[in-house]
Amino acid sequence: MASENEMEEAQEELGEMFELPEEETEIEDTEDGGAIVRLEDGEDGPYGESEFYENLALKLAEEQLDQISDELTGQIAKDKEARSKRDEQYEEGIRRTGLGDDAPGGAAFQGASRVVHPLLTEVCVDFSARAIKEIFPAGGPAKDYIFGTPTPDKVAKAQRKTRFLNWQLTQQMPEFRAELEQLLTQVPLGGAQYMKLSWDANKKRPVPLFIGIDDVYLPFAATNFYSAERKTHVQYITEIEYQMRVRSGMYRDVDLPMASMEPDFSKAEKANEKIEGKSSSAYNEDGLRTVFEIYVISDIEEEYGLAPYIVSIDKNTGKVLSIYRNWKEDDETLEEMQWIIEFPFVPWRGAYPIGIIHMIGGLSAAATGALRALLDSAHIANFPGMLKLKGGREGGQSERIDPTEVKEIEGGAFTDDIRKVAMPLPFNQPSETLFRLLGFLVEAGKGVVRTTLDEMSDTNANMPVGTQLARIEQGMMVFSAIHARLHDAMGRTLKVLHRINEMYLEEDEVTDEAGEVLVLRKDFEGPMDVVPVSDPNIFSEAQRFAQVQALSQRAIALPQIYDLRKVEERILNQLRIPNAKELLVPAPVPKEMNAVNENVAASLGRPVSAFPEQDHLAHLQVHLDFLTSPVLGSSVLMSGSFVPVILNHIKEHIALWYANHVFEVASNAAQRDISEFQRVNDPDVKRSFDQMLAAASQRVVPDASQAFGAIPQIVQQAMQVMQRMQQQMGGPADPKAQAQMAETQRKAQADQANLQVKQAELQLEQAKAQQAAQETQERQAANMQRELLKQDRLDQRQAAELNVKVAMNDSDNQTAKQIAAMEAVTGEKVGVSTGTGINP
């Protein structure tokens, strides 16, 4: 057995031969005496790049992949067959828009009208225009919303995410709005359309993709898109796109033959190609191939059992290109992650919502037929056909005459009247009944899903705002529900984008071009605190204007409880006037000045404010001197602007003087600063504080009456001067000054009345106090008299009892003497009866 020294030498030699790289570590001591060691190479990155989300098709055997492909492609064929009738309905809806010049129906004669009534097109265009404005405004579709109690950290985090998501959707993904608008134009026709968000490893950012409902297959048994056990997205990708996906690692590198034949597009796609005016080439130069991307619940791995996966299969070869786990790595419930968002029109009893073609497709066809019949009858009436007799032969023949056609027929030899030779065929003029029927059909179609506010043009201007709002909501009830569904779909879109950033965002801090931090990667950890900026309860500008009008009326009716400036800002913002706040007079900012400067500012009509720390009596003295001077404040030149401002300022000084003196008196009585009691929430302390202020106020009010007794008279004189000036100048020169003067006069009168009431209340309190003191004195005097009288009666009683006792003693002594004399004469004992009845 080798010795310990030999073992150590061998270990040193091995260590020199196989030198391990040094690892930079970070050691953090814990409170329990342990330590946490963090390796630099183990720093967390985007968890979407974890091995958990790797392509399982690279690990599974080819036999298992073929089995998965056979099973899924067979199910997809059945899903496609189950919805074939719906594809035909969607195709017919696109054709009935008339945009592709192949709308079904119509007469077959030459020159027959092929016009199509634009009912379906109008619904689609109007719906898209209204929806995109609400759910995707220019500033972005997201806003922050804090769940629970807002804190500075929560607010800052939500604001960063909101700013970043809006930047992503408007700047980083410039194609998002185009994809969304394309989706919204097709929602009414298809009943629903889909938006897919995914991470592009080549572009290193999320990418949006509009998916038509004709390229989404759901199982026959599915009742809801999000709960469907299998969702198939039919993709048509070019050869270049396929190679880029292979290079990025999204697909495994499978030797697929070049796609030479054009993919089997849906009927709706072919009808749309006619509208766009394009036709495909038989050579398939772009190498378009069809790839099925299936979101399926399957038991691909025994470890997890039935779980959600994403499987991509090439249609032509049946080769599986990729298989990905579709749940979060730390999610024990294996909940499916959503990547495709449904934008429904009107839900129905099944997984596929219904669209406008299902609701008014027949009315649209009837309106088109009526319109074509009117135009055809007008055309025929202007260019009628006729029958013409051909001369030189007898007899006749049967001919088929098309409208506007002139055909020659055999006539008699002796026919000499042109009216006998040619006979115009009778065709009616356009029918008034048919015209009214067309109008009825159009109104009936629009009434099913009303997206316009044509009836608002007949609204009475004097209609109450509440009634107007009710009419709007009633007339747009169906569209309001559709708008609420779009709002929910946009919320789901933001949630998917939020999760994509959480999974794949690489940088710890994302900055803009100026270097300002937009968002932190850790901001996307935790709850979703971003919601759509759209309002599910408001879906039109008419609604907003009606609400603003109602707000304006309420603010005018109750100006004392509204901030009129904020109301005006709300109205201007709703009118979308650029830089509206610049049009408003800047809000005055209080600035402390001395009394002389305040007089100067008031003379120029500028606002002045009083501050608690000022010497209010001194300020009032300066203001009153200036006000009563006939060459200064009371002059014709200055009083118009000075008096209204300074009277309101005098009121501020009086109010602050009163508040300061009440607190000063109360603080002196308590021998401490009583302002600290205002921060105490104890009810007993609050009641004691109120009682203290009440006692201090009774001492301050008499001083106020003495200090400001002359002010009401000065105010009245100033108002009289203003009135005389206005009369001499032929009326008020400045309506604003007049309004300020009237308001000041009203407030001064109210202040004077309040002061008189205070004085009357004080006098009443003093009279009550004097009366109470007098009653107390009288009560005490009466009590003293009763006590003296009681004492006199007690003394008299005691004296009477004493006299009785003395008299009884004298009587007893005399009786004893008489008995003794009688006994001495008779020599016998004499018994005397006593009051007790006992003979001794």
Secondary structure, 3 states (H helix, E strand, C coil): CCCHHHHHHHHHHHHHHCCCCCCCEEEEECCCCCEEEEEHHHCCCCHHHCHHHCCHHHCCCHHHHHHHHHHHHHHHHHHHHHCHHHHHHHHHHHHHCCCCCCCCCCCCCCCCCCCCCCHHHHHHHHHHHHHHHHHCCCCCCEEECCCCCCCHHHHHHHHHHHHHHHHHHHHHCCHHHHHHHHHHHHHHHHCEEEEEEEEECCCCEEEEEEECHHHEECCCCCCCCCCCCEEEEEEEECHHHHHHHHHHCCCCCCCCCCCCCCCCCCHHHHHHHHHHCCCCCCCCCCCCEEEEEEEEEECCCCCCCCEEEEEEEECCCCCEEEEEECCCCCCCCCCCCCCEEEEECECCCCCCCECHHHHHHHHHHHHHHHHHHHHHHHHHHHCCCEEEEECCCCCCCCCCCCCCCEEEEECCCCCCCHHHHEEECCCCCCCHHHHHHHHHHHHHHHHHCCCCCHHHHHCCCCCCHHHHHHHHHHHCHHHHHHHHHHHHHHHHHHHHHHHHHHHHCCCCEEECCCCCEEEEHHHHCCCCCEEECCCCCCCCHHHHHHHHHHHHHHHHHCHHHCCHHHHHHHHHHHCCCCCHHHHCCCCCCCCCCCHHHHHHHHHCCCCCCCCCCCCHHHHHHHHHHHHHCCCCCCCCCCHHHHHHHHHHHHHHHHHHHHHHHHHHHHHHHHCCCHHHHHHCCCHHHHHHHHHHHHHHHHHHHHHHHHHCCCHHHHHHHHHHHHHHHHHHCCCCCCHHHHHHHHHHHHHHHHHHHHHHHHHHHHHHHHHHHHHHHHHHHHHHHHHHHHHHHHHHHHHHHHHHHHHHHHHHHHHHHHHHHHHHHHHHHHCCCCCCCCCCCCCC
